[in-house]
Amino acid sequence: MCRSIKTLRPPVLPEEATEEDIRAAALQYVRKVSGFRAPAAHNREVFDRAVDTIADATAELLAGLEVRGQPARKAG
């Protein structure tokens, strides 16, 4: 597991995760899975698309989670 990816849901993160937080976590995940810190030019498009897809899925997950009886947040 990527140790540099922090938990983004409350109460671990007291405030709502920002788009920047979500994208950073997605980037770390793609880097770990692909084994590339920065992809070669011929892999850039698929690398960037994976980061976008994972960031979108993460935002959807965080918006739908119920934490300790708190209502789910609306997806942005």
Secondary structure, 3 states (H helix, E strand, C coil): CCCCCCCCCCCCCCCCCCHHHHHHHHHHHHHHHHCCCCCCHHHHHHHHHHHHHHHHHHHHHHHHCCCCCCCCCCCC
